[in-house]
Amino acid sequence: MGPEQAGMTMRIVGEAAAKRRGVDVPAEVFEAKEREVTELLDRQADAFYVSGRGIDDGVIDPRDTRSVLGFVLATAAEAEQLAPRPVSFGVARM
């Protein structure tokens, strides 16, 4: 879901909740909240924002794409050659 769609969805949910409760909320309040949600999600959509918070595995320098891709493909090919062994130990709990 994109930022605009998320903002609109939150607006629809808020309007429905207010209507259900019988509360008359000015349209400007919903417009402001929709704008706030959209702006927040726009700021958080940057790759460096996400990587900086450890949400993904990081950003690859475009100059390193070829070597990183080669490493990943070699790792996947190596994994296909390994035979899985059954687990020979119990469950470890921390």
ROZA-772230 format. One line per 5 residues: number of its first residue (from 1); their letters; for each residue x, y, z of N, C-alpha, C, O. Coordinates in nm, 4 decimals, always signed. Example, Ala and Ser with C-alpha at 12.3 -4.5 7.8 and 13.67 -1.06 7.14 Angstrom:
2
1> AS> +1.3190 -0.5690 +0.7800 +1.2300 -0.4500 +0.7800 +1.3200 -0.3300 +0.7800 +1.4236 -0.3319 +0.8465 | +1.2850 -0.2250 +0.7080 +1.3670 -0.1060 +0.7140 +1.2900 +0.0030 +0.7870 +1.3409 +0.1138 +0.8039
END
This chain:
94
1> MGPEQ> +0.0850 -0.1166 +0.0000 +0.0000 +0.0000 +0.0000 +0.0899 +0.1234 +0.0000 +0.1831 +0.1333 +0.0798 | +0.0616 +0.2154 -0.0884 +0.1391 +0.3383 -0.0968 +0.0964 +0.4386 +0.0092 -0.0073 +0.4216 +0.0734 | +0.1761 +0.5428 +0.0273 +0.1449 +0.6435 +0.1292 +0.0093 +0.7112 +0.1094 -0.0645 +0.7321 +0.2057 | -0.0236 +0.7454 -0.0156 -0.1515 +0.8121 -0.0409 -0.2686 +0.7206 -0.0091 -0.3679 +0.7636 +0.0497 | -0.2565 +0.5931 -0.0485 -0.3638 +0.4978 -0.0233 -0.3781 +0.4736 +0.1272 -0.4898 +0.4623 +0.1778
6> AGMTM> -0.2665 +0.4656 +0.1980 -0.2716 +0.4458 +0.3429 -0.3379 +0.5649 +0.4109 -0.4194 +0.5474 +0.5015 | -0.3032 +0.6863 +0.3674 -0.3652 +0.8060 +0.4242 -0.5146 +0.8082 +0.4013 -0.5918 +0.8408 +0.4915 | -0.5560 +0.7729 +0.2786 -0.6986 +0.7702 +0.2457 -0.7710 +0.6622 +0.3264 -0.8829 +0.6834 +0.3733 | -0.7066 +0.5471 +0.3421 -0.7669 +0.4385 +0.4202 -0.7863 +0.4808 +0.5651 -0.8914 +0.4555 +0.6240 | -0.6853 +0.5452 +0.6226 -0.6971 +0.5920 +0.7606 -0.8080 +0.6968 +0.7733 -0.8774 +0.7028 +0.8748
11> RIVGE> -0.8238 +0.7779 +0.6710 -0.9312 +0.8780 +0.6722 -1.0672 +0.8094 +0.6702 -1.1564 +0.8450 +0.7472 | -1.0826 +0.7115 +0.5826 -1.2100 +0.6396 +0.5724 -1.2434 +0.5702 +0.7040 -1.3576 +0.5745 +0.7499 | -1.1436 +0.5065 +0.7643 -1.1645 +0.4382 +0.8920 -1.2032 +0.5386 +1.0004 -1.2943 +0.5130 +1.0790 | -1.1347 +0.6523 +1.0047 -1.1663 +0.7553 +1.1040 -1.3052 +0.8123 +1.0866 -1.3772 +0.8324 +1.1844 | -1.3432 +0.8385 +0.9627 -1.4774 +0.8908 +0.9361 -1.5843 +0.7905 +0.9755 -1.6864 +0.8274 +1.0337
16> AAAKR> -1.5611 +0.6629 +0.9439 -1.6585 +0.5588 +0.9796 -1.6694 +0.5443 +1.1309 -1.7791 +0.5256 +1.1837 | -1.5566 +0.5528 +1.2009 -1.5591 +0.5416 +1.3475 -1.6344 +0.6597 +1.4090 -1.7132 +0.6412 +1.5018 | -1.6109 +0.7797 +1.3584 -1.6806 +0.8978 +1.4102 -1.8302 +0.8880 +1.3837 -1.9112 +0.9222 +1.4699 | -1.8665 +0.8419 +1.2661 -2.0078 +0.8272 +1.2310 -2.0746 +0.7231 +1.3203 -2.1878 +0.7412 +1.3651 | -2.0023 +0.6133 +1.3453 -2.0556 +0.5057 +1.4281 -2.0790 +0.5546 +1.5720 -2.1759 +0.5148 +1.6366
21> RGVDV> -1.9896 +0.6407 +1.6210 -2.0034 +0.6939 +1.7564 -2.1015 +0.8112 +1.7627 -2.1409 +0.8549 +1.8708 | -2.1399 +0.8609 +1.6462 -2.2312 +0.9742 +1.6425 -2.1642 +1.1068 +1.6716 -2.2293 +1.2019 +1.7147 | -2.0331 +1.1132 +1.6479 -1.9567 +1.2354 +1.6727 -1.9396 +1.3104 +1.5406 -1.9047 +1.2520 +1.4380 | -1.9651 +1.4411 +1.5460 -1.9489 +1.5228 +1.4258 -1.8091 +1.5846 +1.4265 -1.7815 +1.6776 +1.5023 | -1.7220 +1.5321 +1.3416 -1.5841 +1.5799 +1.3332 -1.5690 +1.6598 +1.2040 -1.6095 +1.6129 +1.0977
26> PAEVF> -1.5115 +1.7793 +1.2114 -1.4934 +1.8600 +1.0897 -1.4048 +1.7889 +0.9868 -1.3126 +1.7163 +1.0237 | -1.4322 +1.8093 +0.8613 -1.3565 +1.7454 +0.7528 -1.2096 +1.7860 +0.7568 -1.1233 +1.7092 +0.7143 | -1.1797 +1.9067 +0.8078 -1.0416 +1.9528 +0.8143 -0.9556 +1.8633 +0.9030 -0.8365 +1.8458 +0.8771 | -1.0156 +1.8071 +1.0072 -0.9421 +1.7178 +1.0976 -0.8986 +1.5926 +1.0221 -0.7844 +1.5481 +1.0338 | -0.9906 +1.5368 +0.9449 -0.9584 +1.4163 +0.8679 -0.8577 +1.4464 +0.7573 -0.7692 +1.3653 +0.7298
31> EAKER> -0.8708 +1.5620 +0.6943 -0.7756 +1.6012 +0.5902 -0.6354 +1.6171 +0.6479 -0.5374 +1.5745 +0.5868 | -0.6260 +1.6788 +0.7661 -0.4963 +1.6978 +0.8302 -0.4339 +1.5630 +0.8679 -0.3141 +1.5422 +0.8491 | -0.5153 +1.4723 +0.9208 -0.4640 +1.3405 +0.9603 -0.4200 +1.2615 +0.8368 -0.3176 +1.1933 +0.8401 | -0.4966 +1.2706 +0.7288 -0.4601 +1.2019 +0.6042 -0.3260 +1.2555 +0.5526 -0.2396 +1.1780 +0.5115 | -0.3094 +1.3860 +0.5550 -0.1857 +1.4491 +0.5100 -0.0679 +1.4066 +0.6000 +0.0421 +1.3803 +0.5512
36> EVTEL> -0.0926 +1.4006 +0.7312 +0.0109 +1.3611 +0.8267 +0.0580 +1.2168 +0.8018 +0.1780 +1.1893 +0.8016 | -0.0367 +1.1260 +0.7810 -0.0014 +0.9857 +0.7546 +0.0747 +0.9742 +0.6229 +0.1744 +0.9024 +0.6153 | +0.0294 +1.0429 +0.5209 +0.0948 +1.0385 +0.3902 +0.2384 +1.0911 +0.3985 +0.3301 +1.0303 +0.3433 | +0.2577 +1.2027 +0.4667 +0.3924 +1.2605 +0.4796 +0.4846 +1.1698 +0.5610 +0.6020 +1.1545 +0.5272 | +0.4324 +1.1100 +0.6675 +0.5125 +1.0192 +0.7493 +0.5597 +0.8994 +0.6670 +0.6774 +0.8637 +0.6709
41> LDRQA> +0.4692 +0.8384 +0.5936 +0.5057 +0.7217 +0.5134 +0.5967 +0.7587 +0.3966 +0.6806 +0.6783 +0.3560 | +0.5811 +0.8786 +0.3425 +0.6722 +0.9252 +0.2374 +0.8153 +0.9364 +0.2906 +0.9107 +0.8973 +0.2233 | +0.8290 +0.9901 +0.4120 +0.9624 +1.0027 +0.4724 +1.0237 +0.8658 +0.5007 +1.1451 +0.8494 +0.4886 | +0.9424 +0.7681 +0.5378 +0.9925 +0.6363 +0.5742 +1.0130 +0.5452 +0.4535 +1.0580 +0.4319 +0.4705 | +0.9819 +0.5901 +0.3337 +0.9927 +0.5063 +0.2145 +1.1336 +0.5042 +0.1562 +1.1596 +0.4294 +0.0619
46> DAFYV> +1.2242 +0.5838 +0.2095 +1.3600 +0.5910 +0.1585 +1.4396 +0.4664 +0.1968 +1.4288 +0.4182 +0.3096 | +1.5192 +0.4143 +0.1040 +1.5980 +0.2934 +0.1289 +1.6960 +0.3129 +0.2432 +1.7183 +0.2203 +0.3212 | +1.7547 +0.4306 +0.2551 +1.8509 +0.4562 +0.3625 +1.7810 +0.4654 +0.4981 +1.8393 +0.4281 +0.5999 | +1.6583 +0.5138 +0.5008 +1.5806 +0.5191 +0.6250 +1.5561 +0.3774 +0.6757 +1.5770 +0.3483 +0.7935 | +1.5119 +0.2899 +0.5866 +1.4810 +0.1518 +0.6238 +1.6069 +0.0776 +0.6665 +1.6067 +0.0101 +0.7695
51> SGRGI> +1.7137 +0.0889 +0.5896 +1.8389 +0.0198 +0.6219 +1.9013 +0.0730 +0.7493 +1.9610 -0.0028 +0.8258 | +1.8883 +0.2012 +0.7724 +1.9450 +0.2617 +0.8923 +1.8805 +0.2124 +1.0198 +1.9397 +0.2228 +1.1273 | +1.7615 +0.1595 +1.0098 +1.6923 +0.1072 +1.1270 +1.6967 -0.0455 +1.1333 +1.6317 -0.1065 +1.2182 | +1.7731 -0.1064 +1.0439 +1.7903 -0.2514 +1.0472 +1.6684 -0.3301 +1.0049 +1.6546 -0.4471 +1.0408 | +1.5793 -0.2677 +0.9290 +1.4576 -0.3352 +0.8858 +1.4863 -0.4294 +0.7692 +1.4168 -0.5295 +0.7517
56> DDGVI> +1.5875 -0.3982 +0.6900 +1.6269 -0.4859 +0.5799 +1.7749 -0.5207 +0.5947 +1.8354 -0.4910 +0.6978 | +1.8324 -0.5821 +0.4947 +1.9713 -0.6271 +0.5019 +2.0715 -0.5233 +0.4541 +2.1910 -0.5523 +0.4481 | +2.0268 -0.4044 +0.4203 +2.1180 -0.2983 +0.3826 +2.1079 -0.2589 +0.2374 +2.0332 -0.3178 +0.1593 | +2.1846 -0.1582 +0.2034 +2.1880 -0.1046 +0.0681 +2.3218 -0.1431 +0.0058 +2.4271 -0.1244 +0.0669 | +2.3173 -0.1961 -0.1143 +2.4390 -0.2331 -0.1862 +2.4845 -0.1138 -0.2682 +2.4056 -0.0521 -0.3397
61> DPRDT> +2.6121 -0.0821 -0.2570 +2.6698 +0.0227 -0.3412 +2.6565 -0.0255 -0.4857 +2.6978 -0.1373 -0.5165 | +2.6003 +0.0553 -0.5740 +2.5813 +0.0120 -0.7125 +2.7095 -0.0406 -0.7784 +2.7033 -0.1260 -0.8668 | +2.8247 +0.0102 -0.7358 +2.9509 -0.0372 -0.7929 +2.9823 -0.1801 -0.7500 +3.0613 -0.2481 -0.8155 | +2.9215 -0.2267 -0.6407 +2.9479 -0.3613 -0.5892 +2.8409 -0.4629 -0.6294 +2.8470 -0.5783 -0.5868 | +2.7445 -0.4227 -0.7095 +2.6328 -0.5103 -0.7435 +2.6795 -0.6412 -0.8058 +2.6313 -0.7481 -0.7682
66> RSVLG> +2.7715 -0.6344 -0.8993 +2.8178 -0.7547 -0.9685 +2.8817 -0.8536 -0.8714 +2.8515 -0.9729 -0.8768 | +2.9692 -0.8065 -0.7828 +3.0368 -0.8980 -0.6898 +2.9401 -0.9520 -0.5849 +2.9498 -1.0687 -0.5469 | +2.8473 -0.8697 -0.5376 +2.7494 -0.9171 -0.4391 +2.6567 -1.0207 -0.5023 +2.6272 -1.1236 -0.4414 | +2.6116 -0.9938 -0.6226 +2.5246 -1.0885 -0.6921 +2.5976 -1.2205 -0.7174 +2.5392 -1.3276 -0.7009 | +2.7241 -1.2136 -0.7572 +2.8034 -1.3352 -0.7771 +2.8180 -1.4144 -0.6490 +2.8075 -1.5370 -0.6505
71> FVLAT> +2.8421 -1.3461 -0.5375 +2.8546 -1.4130 -0.4079 +2.7249 -1.4818 -0.3694 +2.7267 -1.5961 -0.3237 | +2.6131 -1.4144 -0.3871 +2.4835 -1.4705 -0.3509 +2.4509 -1.5924 -0.4375 +2.4025 -1.6933 -0.3862 | +2.4766 -1.5838 -0.5665 +2.4503 -1.6977 -0.6552 +2.5413 -1.8154 -0.6221 +2.4972 -1.9303 -0.6261 | +2.6684 -1.7885 -0.5893 +2.7596 -1.8960 -0.5504 +2.7143 -1.9611 -0.4203 +2.7242 -2.0829 -0.4052 | +2.6657 -1.8823 -0.3280 +2.6154 -1.9364 -0.2015 +2.4933 -2.0243 -0.2251 +2.4809 -2.1307 -0.1645
76> AAEAE> +2.4031 -1.9807 -0.3125 +2.2846 -2.0601 -0.3435 +2.3229 -2.1900 -0.4128 +2.2648 -2.2946 -0.3838 | +2.4200 -2.1853 -0.5041 +2.4644 -2.3068 -0.5734 +2.5304 -2.4036 -0.4751 +2.5109 -2.5248 -0.4840 | +2.6078 -2.3501 -0.3824 +2.6729 -2.4344 -0.2812 +2.5695 -2.5005 -0.1907 +2.5859 -2.6161 -0.1517 | +2.4642 -2.4283 -0.1575 +2.3597 -2.4834 -0.0709 +2.2884 -2.5996 -0.1382 +2.2457 -2.6930 -0.0703 | +2.2748 -2.5959 -0.2690 +2.2097 -2.7061 -0.3411 +2.2927 -2.8334 -0.3348 +2.2381 -2.9431 -0.3459
81> QLAPR> +2.4230 -2.8207 -0.3173 +2.5118 -2.9366 -0.3135 +2.5125 -3.0048 -0.1768 +2.5519 -3.1209 -0.1663 | +2.4702 -2.9356 -0.0740 +2.4729 -2.9902 +0.0608 +2.3498 -3.0756 +0.0879 +2.2383 -3.0410 +0.0488 | +2.3721 -3.1871 +0.1553 +2.2608 -3.2732 +0.1937 +2.2195 -3.2363 +0.3361 +2.3039 -3.2297 +0.4255 | +2.0923 -3.2126 +0.3571 +2.0490 -3.1782 +0.4922 +2.0650 -3.2984 +0.5862 +2.0360 -3.4123 +0.5494 | +2.1111 -3.2706 +0.7067 +2.1257 -3.3758 +0.8073 +2.0146 -3.3596 +0.9102 +1.9728 -3.2476 +0.9394
86> PVSFG> +1.9671 -3.4700 +0.9650 +1.8628 -3.4590 +1.0654 +1.9166 -3.3923 +1.1919 +2.0354 -3.4019 +1.2225 | +1.8315 -3.3273 +1.2618 +1.8703 -3.2613 +1.3858 +1.8998 -3.3678 +1.4902 +1.8178 -3.4563 +1.5147 | +2.0168 -3.3590 +1.5511 +2.0577 -3.4616 +1.6487 +2.0640 -3.4067 +1.7914 +2.1281 -3.4650 +1.8789 | +1.9974 -3.2953 +1.8129 +1.9970 -3.2371 +1.9477 +1.8557 -3.1909 +1.9802 +1.7710 -3.1779 +1.8918 | +1.8325 -3.1671 +2.1062 +1.7012 -3.1232 +2.1502 +1.6788 -2.9762 +2.1228 +1.7614 -2.9100 +2.0600
91> VARM> +1.5690 -2.9270 +2.1694 +1.5345 -2.7873 +2.1504 +1.6081 -2.7037 +2.2526 +1.6025 -2.7324 +2.3722 | +1.6761 -2.6019 +2.2076 +1.7481 -2.5122 +2.2970 +1.6609 -2.3898 +2.3234 +1.6133 -2.3252 +2.2300 | +1.6409 -2.3593 +2.4485 +1.5602 -2.2425 +2.4847 +1.6457 -2.1444 +2.5609 +1.7277 -2.1827 +2.6443 | +1.6258 -2.0176 +2.5315 +1.7030 -1.9147 +2.6023 +1.6109 -1.8336 +2.6880 +1.6554 -1.7414 +2.7563
END
